[in-house]
Amino acid sequence: MTEEKATPLLLRDEILIRAIQEEDLPALEWDGEYAHFRNLYRRTYEEMLLGSRLMMVAVRATTGEIVGQVFLQYASDDPRFADGLTRGYIYALRVKAAYQNQGIGRQLIQEAEGHLRQKGMRLATIGVAKSNAGAQRLYERLGYRVLGEDAGCWTYLDEKGNLREVNEPSWLMGGPLDSGVSRGNAG
């Protein structure tokens, strides 16, 4: 008989959501799976220090393990995503596979929405790959609706300095921040 790894079942108070610290950056690579984003994480962290973004992580209170992440952008060159005044962009939402379907993604979104509300924003936007039906369902349960499409074409330098191109057609979804409390019980 083989022993299967059990999925850890967590209670809401076992997860702490906080702003990232510089020493957390390597953990965002998730044991090498996302090492190609190393330079992007560093640049985003530097922009957070300047006040234009926020990077948050979900941490297991008992072990300190980072099990999820979400980033915020307050202003963008494309005001459909974030205009710096009334709408902010929530992105890079990710929860480790062993911790999915336990409400951590919802907690991360709610915390992100709270930060946008504190900045006086009235609308949160989220991009979701058209191929990611599960994430789209989560966002819809939280009150987000499709606002339009995005080609999802962008580039970045990977950890070796190579230019990488991303082509991920996406839906741009939005939800009013004033109804965050009612969305908090969804899903």
BELUR-V95026 format. One line per field, one symbol per residue. phi: phi as a letter, one per 20 degrees, with the letter a starting at -180 (. if undefined). psi: psi as a letter, one per 20 degrees, with the letter a starting at -180 (. if undefined). A space follows every 50 residues. Layout:
phi->???
psi->???
This chain:
phi->.eeefeffedegfedddbffdgfeggfffllngdgfegfffffffffffe nebcdccecfffdnfedabbcccebcfdffebdncdccdeblfbcggfdf mcnffffffffffgffffenedcddbecggedfffffgfffenecferdc fmdbcbeffdnefdddccgceedbbfffdgfffgefm
psi->pqpqpqpppqqhiippprqqqhiighhiimkihkhijghgggggghhghi jirppqqppphhijppirqqqqphqqhoihgpiigiqqpprkpppqgijr kjjgggggghgggghgghjjqippqpppphimhghggghghjjqqphaqp hkprqrpaijjpppppnnprpoqqqphijhghhhjq.
